[in-house]
Amino acid sequence: MSDDARDETIPAAADAAPEPSAAPAPDEPRAADAGPPGGEPAAGPPGSEPAAGAGPGTWVVLPTYNEVENLPVIAAAILEALPAATLLVVDDDSPDGTGRLADDLAAKDPRVRVRHRPGKAGLGRAYLDGFRVALAAGAESVVQMDADFSHDPAVLPDLVGPVVAGTADLVIGSRYVKGGKVVDWGIGRKVISRGGSLFARVVLGLPVHDLTGGFKAWRGTTLASIPFSGVHAGGYVFQIEMTWRAKLAGARIREIPITFQDRRVGSSKMSRRIIVEALVVVVSLRLERLRAGMRGAGRR
């Protein structure tokens, strides 16, 4: 949910979700669990890469919590944009019945899978759980996106295209490169979002303009190379940290412009606590890197 992060306490690294394993965890996705049917990032124009991401090796991970009104429409739009992809709905036991609705969708369409989680545990944990399932099933590319239409499904082929073409390992749908924009936000939200991205960019030294956004396409091998056990798995900070760890792993990162529109239905799950915790974690990541460098220098 990118800037509409779920209200949660960011857990310590030791409490993070497990790394991808050779097989999904015991509480398997329901409905269709049998398997799948470098430097400054470039800001390329949509359509500049082949839209081959609609292939069967692409999984779209869609976390949900109380999205019963959005889910049927967003699911249809995703599968229209990527007809051969697999859609994995990761639901945190939504009290409004989103999980049950997801099961109904999966019963009607084998391209839809459902991962039921026992309760609300935060956006980062939901994504890591979904990533693990997708990677265990052999996903070649993995998309993460919101279920509230703040991320336009029509952009999906352009988002996945550079990954499939082999020109990028991580593609970020960016509000803050040329051609990108945000609509329906007040000045306060804009300041928080842009300020958070700028703060993380400076502190972490990342050549990425939109670090707080959550509309991304990953190369499967790149995603699998990130040690999930070390991810703080928070809501707002999760987006920053995953890009940071991808860069440390040598990923080629690219940004493409998108128009971000505030959620159509429901309310934002952002809170001041999440923002403060994100700032703390960004500084902690930098200190962690500095300490690692000092230890390396001391061994030489």
Order of alpha helices (4+ residues) and beta strands (2+ residues): beta-alpha-beta-alpha-beta-alpha-beta-alpha-beta-beta-alpha-beta-alpha-alpha-beta-beta-alpha
